[in-house]
Amino acid sequence: MLNILFFKIALAVYFVSTASFLYYLISRKEGPKRYSFGITGLGFIFHTAALLTRTIEASHIPITNLHEAMSFFSWALVLAFLLIEYKYRIYVLGSFVLPLTFISLISSAALPMEIKMLDPMLQSAWLGVHTIFAVMGAAAFSIAFLAGLMYLLQDWLLKSKRFNILYHKLPSLDVLDDLNYRAISFGFPLLTLGMITGSIWAEYAWGTYWNWDPKQTWSLILWLFYAAMLHGRLSIGWRGKKAAYLAILGFIGVVFTFVGVNMLLQGKHTFV
């Protein structure tokens, strides 16, 4: 199928992009960052083509199983990176985003790729709306997680007075802290909309807005966590290292909610 061909090409291109960005991270040269960015853009084009052709072949938004969800998450993560690069020019962010993208996409490649017939109860426009909001929110939280990692790394370099290549390539602590906040501020409304549209879809498919399905429950826990995090930042001043640690903790929750729940807990959300 054409979508699998485009998917495999995108995976190969992202591998080259990942290697290129990691080389840029340790290199004294500035040239590799432009090549890395261009290669990433090429991979994104093929990845987009893979999603579009799969949508046509499946006749629905391709986020109905774990393979598709992880592929779409990878696509959303690269999209977020490209948008951030366009506005902020934080090229070194690619040295952190692309490895995570590649790990997610190669995990997706290890899962069954065949297109299955969608359950008639789930054939609704709410399928695409709900899952797109949810996965885009997860991508935004992933950017916050990576910003948190970069913050802690830069903070350690400063305190240990290791003014090496990495120190000079990483953004300032203030920039990384702001990126962390902006990513969560963007992801939280998406998660909220994902939960609202998911409840509407649940009522349409199962006759109830909320039934304490494991994924619903953990999504609510995740929502409360990020709500408390935003509240703490705005009212108490949770910034810097504390915000970085919380972003990392939140990402662990994101991974468990969107992947771990499917593998460890039984519920109605086995289609995502």
PERAFEN-V865097 format. One record per residue. N is the residue number from 1. RES is the residue in three letters. PHI is phi in degrees with one decimal (999 if undefined). Layout:
n->N res->RES phi->PHI
n->N res->RES phi->PHI
This chain:
n->1 res->MET phi->999
n->2 res->LEU phi->-62.4
n->3 res->ASN phi->-64.2
n->4 res->ILE phi->-70.7
n->5 res->LEU phi->-61.3
n->6 res->PHE phi->-61.8
n->7 res->PHE phi->-61.2
n->8 res->LYS phi->-67.9
n->9 res->ILE phi->-65.2
n->10 res->ALA phi->-59.7
n->11 res->LEU phi->-60.6
n->12 res->ALA phi->-65.1
n->13 res->VAL phi->-66.5
n->14 res->TYR phi->-64.4
n->15 res->PHE phi->-62.5
n->16 res->VAL phi->-63.6
n->17 res->SER phi->-63.1
n->18 res->THR phi->-61.2
n->19 res->ALA phi->-61.3
n->20 res->SER phi->-66.1
n->21 res->PHE phi->-68.2
n->22 res->LEU phi->-67.3
n->23 res->TYR phi->-64.7
n->24 res->TYR phi->-60.4
n->25 res->LEU phi->-62.1
n->26 res->ILE phi->-106.6
n->27 res->SER phi->-92.8
n->28 res->ARG phi->-83.6
n->29 res->LYS phi->-86.3
n->30 res->GLU phi->-99.1
n->31 res->GLY phi->-58.6
n->32 res->PRO phi->-56.4
n->33 res->LYS phi->-65.3
n->34 res->ARG phi->-70.4
n->35 res->TYR phi->-64.1
n->36 res->SER phi->-61.3
n->37 res->PHE phi->-64.7
n->38 res->GLY phi->-64.7
n->39 res->ILE phi->-64.2
n->40 res->THR phi->-61.1
n->41 res->GLY phi->-60.5
n->42 res->LEU phi->-64.8
n->43 res->GLY phi->-61.4
n->44 res->PHE phi->-64.5
n->45 res->ILE phi->-63.9
n->46 res->PHE phi->-65.3
n->47 res->HIS phi->-64.7
n->48 res->THR phi->-61.5
n->49 res->ALA phi->-62.4
n->50 res->ALA phi->-63.4
n->51 res->LEU phi->-68.3
n->52 res->LEU phi->-66.6
n->53 res->THR phi->-67.4
n->54 res->ARG phi->-68.6
n->55 res->THR phi->-60.7
n->56 res->ILE phi->-66.1
n->57 res->GLU phi->-68.9
n->58 res->ALA phi->-90.9
n->59 res->SER phi->65.4
n->60 res->HIS phi->-160.3
n->61 res->ILE phi->-59.0
n->62 res->PRO phi->-81.6
n->63 res->ILE phi->-139.2
n->64 res->THR phi->-110.4
n->65 res->ASN phi->-146.7
n->66 res->LEU phi->-66.1
n->67 res->HIS phi->-59.2
n->68 res->GLU phi->-68.2
n->69 res->ALA phi->-63.5
n->70 res->MET phi->-70.7
n->71 res->SER phi->-65.8
n->72 res->PHE phi->-66.4
n->73 res->PHE phi->-59.7
n->74 res->SER phi->-60.4
n->75 res->TRP phi->-61.9
n->76 res->ALA phi->-64.9
n->77 res->LEU phi->-65.6
n->78 res->VAL phi->-67.0
n->79 res->LEU phi->-59.3
n->80 res->ALA phi->-60.4
n->81 res->PHE phi->-62.6
n->82 res->LEU phi->-62.9
n->83 res->LEU phi->-67.0
n->84 res->ILE phi->-64.5
n->85 res->GLU phi->-61.8
n->86 res->TYR phi->-61.3
n->87 res->LYS phi->-92.9
n->88 res->TYR phi->-109.4
n->89 res->ARG phi->57.6
n->90 res->ILE phi->-97.3
n->91 res->TYR phi->-58.2
n->92 res->VAL phi->-63.8
n->93 res->LEU phi->-58.4
n->94 res->GLY phi->-62.8
n->95 res->SER phi->-69.2
n->96 res->PHE phi->-109.5
n->97 res->VAL phi->-70.8
n->98 res->LEU phi->-65.5
n->99 res->PRO phi->-59.4
n->100 res->LEU phi->-64.8
n->101 res->THR phi->-60.3
n->102 res->PHE phi->-65.6
n->103 res->ILE phi->-61.5
n->104 res->SER phi->-63.7
n->105 res->LEU phi->-72.6
n->106 res->ILE phi->-72.3
n->107 res->SER phi->-67.0
n->108 res->SER phi->-62.8
n->109 res->ALA phi->-66.9
n->110 res->ALA phi->-79.3
n->111 res->LEU phi->-94.3
n->112 res->PRO phi->-55.5
n->113 res->MET phi->-103.8
n->114 res->GLU phi->-66.5
n->115 res->ILE phi->-86.7
n->116 res->LYS phi->-106.9
n->117 res->MET phi->-64.4
n->118 res->LEU phi->-78.2
n->119 res->ASP phi->-54.8
n->120 res->PRO phi->-53.4
n->121 res->MET phi->-65.7
n->122 res->LEU phi->-99.8
n->123 res->GLN phi->-81.6
n->124 res->SER phi->-147.1
n->125 res->ALA phi->-62.4
n->126 res->TRP phi->-65.5
n->127 res->LEU phi->-55.8
n->128 res->GLY phi->-66.3
n->129 res->VAL phi->-61.3
n->130 res->HIS phi->-62.3
n->131 res->THR phi->-70.5
n->132 res->ILE phi->-64.5
n->133 res->PHE phi->-58.9
n->134 res->ALA phi->-64.4
n->135 res->VAL phi->-72.3
n->136 res->MET phi->-63.6
n->137 res->GLY phi->-62.6
n->138 res->ALA phi->-61.9
n->139 res->ALA phi->-64.5
n->140 res->ALA phi->-64.1
n->141 res->PHE phi->-65.8
n->142 res->SER phi->-67.8
n->143 res->ILE phi->-62.7
n->144 res->ALA phi->-62.4
n->145 res->PHE phi->-59.9
n->146 res->LEU phi->-67.3
n->147 res->ALA phi->-63.1
n->148 res->GLY phi->-64.7
n->149 res->LEU phi->-61.1
n->150 res->MET phi->-64.7
n->151 res->TYR phi->-62.3
n->152 res->LEU phi->-64.2
n->153 res->LEU phi->-66.3
n->154 res->GLN phi->-65.1
n->155 res->ASP phi->-62.5
n->156 res->TRP phi->-65.8
n->157 res->LEU phi->-62.3
n->158 res->LEU phi->-65.7
n->159 res->LYS phi->-69.8
n->160 res->SER phi->-90.4
n->161 res->LYS phi->56.5
n->162 res->ARG phi->-97.3
n->163 res->PHE phi->-87.7
n->164 res->ASN phi->-98.5
n->165 res->ILE phi->-59.6
n->166 res->LEU phi->-61.9
n->167 res->TYR phi->-58.5
n->168 res->HIS phi->-74.1
n->169 res->LYS phi->-88.1
n->170 res->LEU phi->-71.4
n->171 res->PRO phi->-66.2
n->172 res->SER phi->-66.9
n->173 res->LEU phi->-60.7
n->174 res->ASP phi->-63.8
n->175 res->VAL phi->-64.8
n->176 res->LEU phi->-68.1
n->177 res->ASP phi->-65.4
n->178 res->ASP phi->-67.2
n->179 res->LEU phi->-64.0
n->180 res->ASN phi->-57.2
n->181 res->TYR phi->-63.9
n->182 res->ARG phi->-65.0
n->183 res->ALA phi->-64.5
n->184 res->ILE phi->-69.1
n->185 res->SER phi->-63.1
n->186 res->PHE phi->-81.9
n->187 res->GLY phi->-73.1
n->188 res->PHE phi->-62.5
n->189 res->PRO phi->-61.9
n->190 res->LEU phi->-65.9
n->191 res->LEU phi->-61.7
n->192 res->THR phi->-60.9
n->193 res->LEU phi->-64.8
n->194 res->GLY phi->-62.1
n->195 res->MET phi->-70.6
n->196 res->ILE phi->-65.1
n->197 res->THR phi->-66.6
n->198 res->GLY phi->-64.3
n->199 res->SER phi->-66.0
n->200 res->ILE phi->-62.9
n->201 res->TRP phi->-63.9
n->202 res->ALA phi->-61.1
n->203 res->GLU phi->-65.1
n->204 res->TYR phi->-68.7
n->205 res->ALA phi->-84.9
n->206 res->TRP phi->-119.6
n->207 res->GLY phi->83.3
n->208 res->THR phi->-150.0
n->209 res->TYR phi->-73.3
n->210 res->TRP phi->-150.2
n->211 res->ASN phi->-132.6
n->212 res->TRP phi->57.8
n->213 res->ASP phi->-58.3
n->214 res->PRO phi->-51.1
n->215 res->LYS phi->-71.1
n->216 res->GLN phi->-62.6
n->217 res->THR phi->-62.7
n->218 res->TRP phi->-71.5
n->219 res->SER phi->-65.3
n->220 res->LEU phi->-65.1
n->221 res->ILE phi->-60.2
n->222 res->LEU phi->-63.0
n->223 res->TRP phi->-61.5
n->224 res->LEU phi->-64.2
n->225 res->PHE phi->-62.7
n->226 res->TYR phi->-71.7
n->227 res->ALA phi->-63.8
n->228 res->ALA phi->-66.0
n->229 res->MET phi->-65.1
n->230 res->LEU phi->-65.6
n->231 res->HIS phi->-61.9
n->232 res->GLY phi->-64.0
n->233 res->ARG phi->-69.5
n->234 res->LEU phi->-78.4
n->235 res->SER phi->-107.5
n->236 res->ILE phi->-108.7
n->237 res->GLY phi->95.1
n->238 res->TRP phi->-74.3
n->239 res->ARG phi->-129.6
n->240 res->GLY phi->58.8
n->241 res->LYS phi->-62.8
n->242 res->LYS phi->-61.8
n->243 res->ALA phi->-64.2
n->244 res->ALA phi->-65.2
n->245 res->TYR phi->-62.8
n->246 res->LEU phi->-66.1
n->247 res->ALA phi->-64.2
n->248 res->ILE phi->-67.6
n->249 res->LEU phi->-61.8
n->250 res->GLY phi->-62.3
n->251 res->PHE phi->-64.6
n->252 res->ILE phi->-59.6
n->253 res->GLY phi->-63.8
n->254 res->VAL phi->-62.1
n->255 res->VAL phi->-60.9
n->256 res->PHE phi->-66.3
n->257 res->THR phi->-65.8
n->258 res->PHE phi->-93.3
n->259 res->VAL phi->-125.7
n->260 res->GLY phi->-60.9
n->261 res->VAL phi->-59.7
n->262 res->ASN phi->-64.2
n->263 res->MET phi->-89.2
n->264 res->LEU phi->-107.4
n->265 res->LEU phi->-122.4
n->266 res->GLN phi->-89.5
n->267 res->GLY phi->-167.7
n->268 res->LYS phi->-82.8
n->269 res->HIS phi->-91.5
n->270 res->THR phi->-70.9
n->271 res->PHE phi->-80.9
n->272 res->VAL phi->-119.0
